[in-house]
Each structure stands twice: as C-alpha cells, then as structure tokens.
C-alpha cells in the first residue's frame, strides 16, 4: 500500500476510528468515576542521634541503621501499636496496607505516606504511624544500649514536612485513565480499519481495478440518486453524472483510432451493477454528439430497456431472429435527437443462448451503416453465458462494476470468462463512485444550485403544434406537454434558456408573423424589424403563426408552434 492508500483507509473508516476512541474513552471515564475516591497524605522526618546517651559516651549510628528503621516502620509491631491508638479503625493488616515508608541513609530522611477514604483519615493515619514508628525504634535502641529508663531519648525526630490535608483524590486518576482509554480506542479503531481494508475485496476506485487486473477504466460514473430513483428517462441527472457520461463517450472515440469498435457489448459480473442504465446513458451521450446509435436489448432473460424507456416491447430482437419481422419494423426511435434508436428484446425465448450466439444475430448487429454505433445490453457474465457469447462475436465488451458493491473476485471471474471465449475486454466502467474529485469541486459550485438539463436525447420530441382555442385552452387534439398557453411569459422562458430553434427575435416587438395564403400579407419592412418565419398553413383560414419570442398579439384559433432544444415546456 502507498501512503495515499493509508490516507484513503483513514478517510473511509474515520467514523469507526472516532467511535472506537470515544467509546473506549467513555468506558474508561465511567469506570474511573465509579471507583471509590482515595486520598493520600505524606510527611517527611529527619532522624538524628542523641550524643553520649550512655555513660561511656556511646550513641546511635543513625546512618547505618536507616534501612533498619525503614523495615521497622512497616512491621507488624508498628501496625499493632497504631491499632491501639484512639480513632484508628481497622485491623493491623488493613492499616499496614494503607501505609508506605521510604528512607535514605545519605540524608537520614524518612518519608511516610498513608491513604484513606477521606482526607482526614489519611492525615490522621500518617501522623499516628510516625509516632508509633519512632516509639518502637526508641524502645529497640534503648534496649540495645542497655538503657532502662523509658523516658531517655536516644534519637531525635524532626518533622520537615507536616502531613497536609489532601484536597484532590490521588485515585482514581480520571483524566489520565480517560486519555489512556482514548489512546487504546484509537489503536483498536486503526486496527479495525486496516484489517477491514485488508479483508475488503470490494472495488472502490480506478486504481483498485487497473493495478489489480491491468484493464483500463474507461469511465468512472458518480452515484446519482435521481437516476437511481426515477430511472434514466424521467430523471434530470446531476452535472457530474452528465459530464462523466460524456467523458466516457470521448474515451470510447479514442480507444482504437485505427479500428474503432462499432458493436459494443455492455455487461457486468452479476445483476444489479447498473449495466442497463449505463447502456441507455452511453447511447444517449453518443447520440447527443451527432452520431447515430442503436441500442439493442440482448438480455433475453430479464429485459429492462423497454420499461426503462417507456416503449413497447411486443415485437423486438427475438422477432427479427425468428424471421417474424424485419429490423425496420421493430426498431423504435427514442428522444428528440433523431439519432437514438432502440431494438427491444421482444418475447422471451426458451433458448436465449442459442439465439444470441447465432449467425443471424451477428449479421443483425453488423447490418447497420458503418458510422452507426451499436450498443448491446447483454446479461451478466457470471450467472449465464449469453454475455460471453455476445462479446466473442462483437468488437468487444465494456464491463460495468459498481463501486463499493462489486468484489474483485467477481470482476476477476468475469474477465476470466471473457478470456476463455477469446472475447475482448475493452475496459471497465466503474459506476456508483462517490461524487468527489476535481470535477465536482470546480463545477459543483457554479451549477450546484441550478437544474442540469442532462442529455437532451432522452427527452420526448418537443417540436409540436398546439392550437389555442378561446381563452387560451388547448384543443383536445394537442398533447398537453406540447401546449404553450397565451399567458406564458415567453420572454422569461427565453431568458432562462436561450436555445430556441428559431433564435431570439430582436428587441422591439413580441411576435414575428407571416400570413400564408393571403394576398394582403404584410410587407416585412412594414411589419417589424425582426426576422420573419415561414408558416405551414396549419391555422384556420390559412393563417399560420410561428412564434419565436411571443406574448401578446396571438389571435384566437391561430396555430402556434414552438421548437426548443433540450427542455420541455409545459402549459
């Protein structure tokens, strides 16, 4: 893995890492907060000998005995003496476990530390332990020196640091424990993220495909919720989705300049990868560029193109292969471009593999003019053999893989199937990619708040005739979507979209007219300075009115036509 791969794992799993850190830190805080509070009090004393404590001038050598004093301070004898003192609760063992003593022979300083559930108990215990320790030590030293007077002092004890009343509990250390818990959670989260990344076999990016399989990714299409919810016919794709399809179209044009593919198979490893949607949108993008394209639904097991495009499926590919109809009888135009045609699957046959692998099928696919692109929507490769058969008998296949869903094992199996039948894998289309990157960053701000026209080839035919009856109500013979009401603000519509077929009229008039079939037709110079448009005689009495930019002056009963590219105006 490269450095950016590690960053990719962190970016993809950051939420899990943060959750692990927060959860571990929360558990550490809860556990620490639930523990009983323990307070500690400390005191330091300096031990010095008393000179000439015996008749012959002997004294206690404190430096040599400091280690002995330290051991005596934690002995059972001292603990028993403390238990006998007033106010001390607990057994000798319990009290002994709450006290620690350290001493230095070089400085002759002993440090006593005691703990308790309350600040007062800790302070009282450390003071009592100091008194009991040097009482026991003095008794032992007097006995060793042969002094029988219990009041005779043999060592001096000077308190250097009094046992102060503790304010903050020594334990639990809530902040420290919480910080340790967060660090442990981060380690667990990182381990989970990188383990999950190592075990995750799903393809997510272009590098995942190209580095592992050596097959070029000819297109990365971002996820578009509108297309997924409403389908390619009714949805208005986002800008990033539309541009990705156009980039895919451009990549196909430069795939093999010497022998450009004419017949392409669009397939996928398994169902649900989006091959049919990619077939429709790619065909629409090619038709948008001005090239004729024929989309063939060769998925004779689960055909979807007819339903997705809203066209009839009674007769189709199977009818032609069974010699029941000709191509011209089953091919259906789609959209307003005049260059996008579809051959649906037709009746589902009992032997789809034999039909798509027949010579008749191949002859059908190559029967179109050489400048026509033929796109074949085939079944997935892994479940059935139809897609592999079609790929072997055409110019190649584009394999659609869904980002975050298609596993590398599935794509590897699909490419292996194509290799076994000597089919040509032209590339991989990775769809459903997270909508991030330079295109979204630089263009999303400008167009993110505006409606994206999408691919105009998928819209219904727009040039239509609508008869305005009295009161601006369309005649029953005109489809509702082709009607333009008299009250519509055409100037506003043109201002929002300037792709009118007839072009905008110059300023100064609302309507350019030409009366056909009458002798008293106005002279262009007298009518207005704008361009005059030819009529077709469709209106009553031979009057035809064609509107470029209109509003006022439309007479009742006159026929009106509005042609518009890429956008459908509704009444």
N, C-alpha and C positions, 0 to 999 in steps of 0.2 A: 504494500500500500504506500502511496505517495502522501506527502504532507496534506495536500488538498483533500485526499480521501479521508484522512483523520478528521479534518475540519468538516467534511460532509457528514461523517458519522455523528459528530457533536451537534451539528446543525439539525440533523434529522431526529436525534434522540435527546435533545436538550431538555425537553419536558420531563422525560423519565429520569434523567440525571438530577434535575432540580427536585422532583418529587421524592426521590430516594434521600437526597440530602435533607430536605425539610422533614421527611418522616423520621429519619434517624435522629435528627436534632430534636424533634418534638418528643420522641420516646426518651431520649437522654434527659431532657428537661423535666418531663413528667416523673421519671424515676428519681431524679435528684431532688425534686421538690417534695416527693413523698417520703423521703428519708428523714429520720429524726435529726434535729439540729444538735451539733456537738460543739461546745465552746472549749477553748484551751487557754490556760493561764500559765505564765512562765516567770521564774525568778532565778537570779544568779547570786551566789555567795562566794566570798573569798575565805579560804581556810588558812590560818596561820598558827604556828606553835606558840605555846606559852613558855618562856625561857626559865630554866632552873626550877622545874617543877618538883625535883627530888632533892634530898639532902646532899647528894654527891654531884649535883649540877646537871642531871640528865633532863632531856626534853624530847618532845615528839618530833620525829623527822617527817614532816607533812609531805614533802616531795616524793619520798619513797612510798608513802602509804596512800597516795591519792587514788591509785587503782583499787586498793582495798576498800577505801571509803565509798567508791562508786558501786562496788559489788554489794557492800553492806546496805547501801541506800535502797536497793531493790530486793532485799532479802525478806524472808517471812517474818523475821524478828521485828523489823521496822513496820511491816504491814500490821502485825498483831498489836504493836503499840499505838498505831493510828486508829485501829478499830475501837480501842478503849477510850479514845478521846470523845468529848461531847460533840454532838452534832454530826458525827460520821455515820452514814448509813451504808450498809452493805457488808459483805464478808471480806476477809483479808484477801482472798484471791481476786474478788471483783475490784477492790481498791488497787491492788497491785497491778492489775491490767490497765488501769487508767493513768498510771504514772510512768514516766521515763526519766532517767538520770544520766547525765554525762559529765565527765571531769577531765581536766588537763593537768598533768604533772608539771608542765612547764610554767603554767600561770597559777596553779593551785586554785582554780575557779571551778565550781560545780554548778551545773545548770539543771534545775528541776522543772519539769513540765507535767501538768495534770489536766485531764479533760473531764467535762461534766455536761449534763443535760441543760444546765443553766449557768450563766456567768458566775453567779455566787458560789455554786457548788465547786466549780473548777478553782476559783480563787481560794476558797477555804481548804480544799484538799492539798493544794501545793504548799500552803503555809504550814498545815499540820504535818505534812511529810518532811519538811525541812526540820521542824522541831523534833520529830521522832527520830530522824536520822542522826542528828548530832547528839541526841541523848544516848542512843545506843553506842555511837562511836566513842563518846566520852567515857561511858562505863567500861568499854573494852580497853581503852587506852589506860585508864586508872588501874584496871586490874593487871595489865601488863607491866606497869611501872611500880606495882606494889603499894599504891595509894589507897588507903581505906576510907578516906574522907570523901563522901559522895558530893560534897559541895565544892571540892577543889577542882578548879578549871585546868584542863590540860591542853585545850586548843581554843583558839579564838575564831568566832564565826562572824564575818561582817557581810551584811546584805548589800550587794552592789545594785541590784535591780529588784524593786518590790514587785510582787505579783499584782498586776493591774487587772481591773475588772474588764474582761473582754466584751467588746461591743458587737463584733461581727462573728458569726459562727465559723469555725475552722472547717467544718464539713457539714453537709455536702458542698462541694465547690460547684455551684450550679452553672456559672458561666463557663468554667473550664470543661465541665462534663458536656455541656451543650455544644461547645466548639468541637470537642473530640467526636461527639455524635455526628455533627455535620460533616466532619472530615471522613469519618467511616462511611457515612451515607454517600458522599461523593465518590469514594473508592468503589463502593458497591454499584452505584449508578454507572460509573465509567466501565466497570467490568461487565455489567449487564449490556450496555450499549455496544461495546465492541464484540462481545460474544454474540449478541443478536445480529450484528452486522456480518460477522463471520459465518453464521449459520443461515442468514437470509439469502436465499437463492433467487429472489425476485429481481428483475431488471428495472432500473430506475433512470438511467441516464445513457447518453450516447456512448460514453466510454465503457460502460458495462457491456455493451454489445460489441463494439469494434475491437476492444482489447481482447475479449474472450473468444470471439468467433471469427474475427478478421473479415466480417461482412460490413460494407458501408451502411451507415444510417442515412438514407436519402431524405428523411424528413422527421422532425420532432414536432408533434402537434399538441398544443396545450389543452388541458381539460376545459371544456365549455359546458357549463350547466344548462344553458338554453338549448343547445343542440341535443344534449343527453335527455332532456325532459320533453321537448316538443318535437324532436326529430329534425332532420335536415331540411324538410320542405317548409315548415312553419316557423322555424326559429330564425332569429336575427343573430348570426354569430358575432362574437366579440372580435375586436380588431386583431388581437394576437392570433386568434384561430384563423381568420381570413388570410392574414399575411403568411401564416405557416403553410396553408394550402397552396398559396401562390408560389412560395419558395419551393415547395415540393414539386410543383409543375415545372418550375425553372430547372431544378436539378435533373428532372427526367429528360429535358430537352438536351442537356449536355452530358447525358450518361454515356452515350456511344455515338459520337458525331458521324463516324463512318457508316455505321449500321444501326441507326436509331430504331428502337423497338416500336413496332406497330401494334402488336397484340400483347397486352399485359394482363397477367392474372393477379388479382388481389386476393390473398388468402391469409390465414392465420394459423397458429398451432392448435388452438382449441376455440370453441364457440365463446362469444362474449368479449372478444378482443377489439371489436369495432371495425371489422373489415368492410361490412356493407356501408356503414357511414363514410368511411374513407373512400370507398369506390364512388359513391354519389358525389361527395365534395370534390374529389380529384377530377371527376368528369366535368363537373360544373366549372372548375377553375380552368381546365383546358378549353372548354367552350367559350369561356369569358375572354380568352386570349385571341379568339378568332379562328380557331381550328375546329373542324368537325370532329365529333366524338360520339361513339356508340357504346353504350353501357349494356352489357349482356348479363342477365341473371342466370348463371350456370349452377347455382345451388339448387339442384333438383330435389333435394331432401327437405330443406326448410327455407324456401324462397321468401325474401323480405322486401325486395325493391319495389314491387307493385304497391304494397301497402305504404311504404315509406314515401313514395312519390305521388300517391293518390291516383293511380292509373289502373286501368282494367287489366286483369290477368287471365281472362278466359282463354285467350289464344296467345301463344308465345313461342319460346325456343323449342319445346317438345313438339309443337305443331309443325314447325319447319322440318325438324329432324325426322318426323314421321311422314313427310310429304303430304301433309294435310293443308298446308298453307305456304305462301311464299313470304320472303323477308319483307317485301313491301306491304304485305297485309298485316303483319304483326308488329312492325316497328312503330313506335309512338314517339312523337316529339314532346319534349319537356321544356318548359320555361319560355322566355321571350327572345332568346338569342337566335333561334332558328338553326343552331348548330349542335344541339344536345338531343340525342335520340336514345331510346331505351327499348330493349327486347326483353320482355319479362320471361319468367320460367315457363309459364303455361301450366298445363295439367301435370301433376306429379306422377312420374312413371314408376313402374316396378323395378326397372333396371337402369338407374341413373349412371352408374359407372360405365356401362357399355355405350350409352348414348354420348356422353361427353368425350369418350375416347375413340369415337368412330371417325372415319374419314370424312363423313358428311359434316360433322361438327367442325373439323379443321377447315374444310372448304368454305363453310359458312363464315368463319371468323376472318378468313383472308379474302372474302368476296367483296369487301368494301374498297373504295378507292385508296390508293397508296397514301394520300395525305390525310386520311381519316384515322384517328386513334381509336382503337378498340380496347375497352377495359372489360375484363371478365371477372365478375364476382363469383368466386368458387367456394365450395365447402372448406372447412378447416382441414389441415393436413393430418393431424394425429388420429382423429377418430375414424376417418374414411379415406379412401384412396382417390376420390374424384379430383381433388385439388392437385395431387401429384401427377395424375394423368394429363390434366389440362396444362400444367406447367411444362411437361415434357414435349407437348405438341404446339407450344407457342414460343414467343420470343423470350419469355422469362416470367418470373413471379416476384412480386413485392409481398413480403411477409409482414403482417401487421402484428405488433406486440404492444400490449398495454402496460404502461409504466406502473410499477408497484403491484401488478397482478400476474403478469406472465413470468414464469420462472425460467431460469437459464436452462434447466433440464428440458422443459417443454420446447423452448426455441431450438436447442441443440437437436432434439429429436426431429423437429420439423425440417431443419436444414439437412439432417441426415437422410430423411425421406426423399427430399428433392435430389440429393446427390445420388441416391440409389437408382432413381429413374432417369438420371442424367438430365434433370431439369436445371435451369439456370436461375439461381437466386440473384436477382438484380440488386436487392438491398432490403433493408428493414425500415418500416415506418413505425416509429415509436410514438404512440398516441397516449393521451391522458397524462401528459407530463405536467408537473406543477408549473403554473404560469408565472415563472420568474425569468429574469435574464435581461439583456440589453434592450430587446425589442419592447418588452413591457415597460421597462424603466424609462426609455426615452420617448415612446409614443403614447404610453398609457395616460400621461398627464394631459396631453393635448386632446386626446379623443376619448378619455375615460368617461366623461360626462355626456357625451353625445351618442346618439344611436348610430350604430355601424350598419351601413347598407348591406354588407355581406356580399355574396356572389349573386349578381343580378340574374344569372341564367336560371336560378331556381324559382323565380317569381312567375306568377301567371302572366299570360300575354296582357299587355297594358293598353296598346292602341285599340280603341274600341269606339263604337258610335253610341251615343246616348241621346235620345230625343227628350227635350224638355217640354213638358206639357204646361198648361196654365198653372201658375202658382209655383213653378219650379219643381214639379213632381215628375219623375222619370216615367217613360212609357213602360208598359209591362214587358215589352219585347227586349228591353235592355237589361243586362245583368247588373245587379246592384253595385258591384265593385267597379263598374265602368262609368258610373253616373257622376257627373260633376254638377252640383247644384248652382243655381244662379247666385245664391248668396255667398258662395265660397269666395274667400279672399285669394284670388289667383296671384295678385302681386306679392302677397306674403308667401304663398307657396313657391313662387319662382325665386324669391329672395332666399328661401331656406335651401333650395336645391336647384341649381342653375343648369341642369342637364335636360332642358326641354328639346324635344326633337326638332321643333321648328325655330328654335332660337328666340331670345328675348326681343320684344318689339322696342323700338326706340322710344324715348320719352316723348310725351306729348299727346298720346292717345291710348285708349284702352283696348281697342279692337281693330284688327286688320281684317277687312272683308273683301270678298269678291263675289258678286252675284252672277251665277252662271245661268245661261239660258234666257236672259232678258236683254232687250235691246237698249234699255236705259241704264246699263251698268255704269257706275261712276268711273270717271277717269281717275287713274292712280294719283295724278297730280292734284286733283281736286279733293280726293278722299282724305288723305293724310300723308305725312312724310314717311310713314313706316313702310316696310316691305309687305306686299300683298301676297296672299297664299292662295293656291289653287283649290277650288271646291270640287266636289264629286257629284253634285246634283242630288244629294241624298235627302234634302229637306222638302217639305211640301211646297208645291208650286215651282219646283226647280230651284228654289233658293237653298244654298248651302253655306253655312258659316263655319269656318275653321278658325279656332281660337289659338293664338299664340300666348298672349297675355291678356286676359279679359277681366270683365267685371260688370260693367254697365253696357247697355245697348244690345243685349241679347233679346231677340223678339220671340214671343211665344210660338212654338211649333217649329222653330228653326232647328236644323240638325247641327250638332256641335261635336267636334272630335278633338280629343286631347291626347297626344302621344308623349310618353315620358319614359326615360331610361332608368331602370334600376329601382324605382319607387312606385308604389301603387296608391293612388289617391282614392279614398272612399267618400261617398256622399255623407 
